[in-house]
Amino acid sequence: MARARVKKSKVKKKKGKKSRSIGTEQRASRAGAIRSKLTKRAIIDKLVSAADEAVARDGTAITERLSSVDTRKVVTAVLGGLEDIVQKSVQPGSCGEFMLPGMFKVVIKTRPAIRKGTMVRNPGTGEMQPSQGKPARRSVKLRPLVKLKRAAAGEM
């Protein structure tokens, strides 16, 4: 009886870095990886299938209580509600941050206005020069949390 040989594939990193090989056990753990960018519809489909597979406390599957169409409506409503909560959390006059536990944190960075003629340091030369002036601005920053960083690094 002949043994089947397991071939290791080489994955090249960006220039200047050594290539590394991925063993079969690592490849098996990445089997559930999503290979393409998901659209909103694809996200809803995946959440519906996850909800269908979930088992309620009483031991009956969710699909026994709801039809697939009802599950889709529930998931779509949950995503719409999440979108609404994020928008209300970052709009002016709100707390300015939103966190999805284990995934990411959305923070609003507020920068004050700079008056025209104020002396500012030129980062290239280090000398002081008058500024052109800038209005106050708010920008959205998204910070990944530890679980998401570990998943991206393949440490899960």
C-alpha positions, 0 to 999 in steps of 0.5 A: 500500500503506497503512501500519499505524499503531502505537498507543501506549498510555498507562499511568498511574502513581499520583497526582501522577506523569506518565503515560508511553507504552510503545513497541512494542519495550518491549511486545514485550519484555514479551510473556513476562510472567506476567499472573496469580498462579501457584499451586503447580500452575501453577509446576510446569507451567511448570517442566515445560515449561521442562525439556521444552524444555531440551536435554541435553549430548548433544543429545537433549531431556529428553522423549526420556529421560523421560515428561511424568509423570516430569518432573512428579515430578522438578520436584515433588521439586525444589520440595519439596527447595527448600522443605525446605532453606529451612525448615531454613536458617531454623529456630532453631539454624541459620545463619538465612539462605538465598539463591536466587542471582540472586533473593532472600535470606531472613534471620532478624532476631533482636531481644532481649527488653526488660524491663518498666520499662526506659526507652525513647525514645518515637518520637513525642515523643522523651521517655523513658518506661518500656516495657511489656516485649516478649519476644525475637522472630525475624522473617523478612525477604526481600530481593530481589537485583539481578537481581530488582530489574532485572526488576521495573524492566523493565531486562532 
